[in-house]
Amino acid sequence: MERFADEDYFGLQPSSRRQLPDPEPLLINLTRCVIEVLSGARELDQLARWVSDDVYRHLLKRVVLSNRARAIKGLPAQRPTISIGRVTITEPRDGVVEAVVIVHSKVRVRAVALRLEGLDNRWRASAINVL
């Protein structure tokens, strides 16, 4: 008789696109929050429920580096003044969204690449890269 692991039944379950809400508001809000986290104006823990463990660890490394750089320069953490530009969304397969969000600030324009996966009927970021 074949045995199944508990994760087969109780782990995160993939969701179909039709079971999930429009991803664009989450993409915009998550992008804004990530920029604020990296600038020191928001705690990374506030994003924990929206990102995978790998993304959390990746962002934690970036936060540590950003905090060190600010400390060396003697700069305080400040809430950045940004505006969200174009959001480009693709769906490589059912229940997966990949997007690029353009972020405008006073000094530069950045792109944030995100991958959302539908798990347990909600979106969760499995990759976030600030370029």
C-alpha positions in Angstrom: 0.0 0.0 0.0 1.3 3.4 -1.0 1.8 5.9 1.9 1.3 9.6 1.6 3.1 12.3 3.5 1.1 14.8 5.6 2.3 17.5 3.3 0.3 15.9 0.4 -2.9 16.8 2.3 -2.0 19.5 4.8 0.7 21.5 3.0 0.1 24.6 0.8 -2.2 23.7 -2.0 -1.8 25.3 -5.5 -4.8 27.5 -6.6 -6.2 28.0 -10.0 -6.2 31.6 -11.4 -10.0 31.6 -11.3 -9.9 31.0 -7.5 -7.6 34.0 -7.0 -8.2 37.8 -6.8 -6.8 40.3 -9.3 -3.0 40.3 -8.6 -2.3 44.0 -9.6 -3.3 45.6 -6.3 -1.1 43.2 -4.4 1.8 43.7 -6.9 1.6 47.5 -6.4 1.3 47.3 -2.6 4.0 44.6 -2.2 6.4 46.7 -4.4 5.7 49.8 -2.3 6.3 47.9 0.9 9.5 46.3 -0.3 10.9 49.7 -1.2 9.9 51.0 2.3 11.5 47.9 3.9 14.8 48.5 2.1 14.8 52.1 3.0 14.3 51.3 6.7 10.9 52.9 7.0 9.0 49.6 7.4 9.7 46.3 9.3 10.3 43.2 7.1 8.1 41.2 9.4 5.0 43.1 8.1 5.6 41.3 4.7 6.0 37.8 6.1 2.6 36.5 5.3 2.8 37.6 1.7 6.2 36.1 0.8 7.8 32.7 0.8 10.5 31.8 3.3 13.2 32.1 0.5 12.0 35.6 -0.4 12.0 36.6 3.3 15.6 35.4 3.7 16.6 37.2 0.5 15.0 40.5 1.7 16.5 40.1 5.1 20.0 40.0 3.6 19.2 43.1 1.5 17.8 44.9 4.7 21.0 44.2 6.6 23.2 45.5 3.7 21.0 48.6 3.4 21.1 49.3 7.1 24.9 49.0 7.1 25.2 51.4 4.2 23.0 53.9 5.9 25.0 53.6 9.1 28.3 54.1 7.4 27.0 57.2 5.6 25.3 58.5 8.8 21.9 58.7 7.1 18.7 58.1 9.0 16.0 55.7 7.8 13.4 57.7 5.9 10.1 56.9 4.1 10.9 57.2 0.4 8.8 59.4 -1.8 7.9 57.1 -4.7 5.3 56.8 -7.4 4.3 53.5 -9.1 4.7 53.5 -12.8 3.8 50.9 -15.3 2.9 47.4 -14.1 3.5 44.6 -16.7 1.9 41.3 -15.9 2.3 37.9 -17.6 0.9 34.5 -16.6 3.3 31.7 -17.6 0.9 29.1 -16.3 -2.4 28.8 -14.4 -2.0 30.1 -10.9 1.3 31.9 -11.5 1.9 35.6 -12.3 5.2 37.2 -13.1 5.3 41.0 -13.2 7.6 44.0 -13.4 6.6 47.1 -11.6 8.4 50.4 -12.4 9.1 52.6 -9.4 9.8 56.3 -9.8 11.7 58.3 -7.1 13.3 61.7 -7.0 16.7 60.4 -7.9 16.1 57.3 -10.0 13.8 54.9 -11.6 13.9 51.2 -10.5 12.2 48.0 -11.7 10.9 45.4 -9.3 10.4 41.9 -10.6 7.9 39.7 -8.8 6.6 36.2 -9.1 3.3 35.4 -7.4 2.0 31.9 -7.0 -1.5 31.0 -6.0 -1.4 28.9 -2.8 -4.4 28.2 -0.6 -6.6 30.6 -2.6 -4.3 33.6 -2.1 -1.3 35.0 -3.8 2.2 34.5 -2.3 5.4 36.0 -3.6 7.9 33.3 -4.5 10.5 35.8 -6.0 11.1 39.5 -5.5 14.1 41.3 -7.0 14.7 45.0 -6.9 16.8 46.0 -9.9 
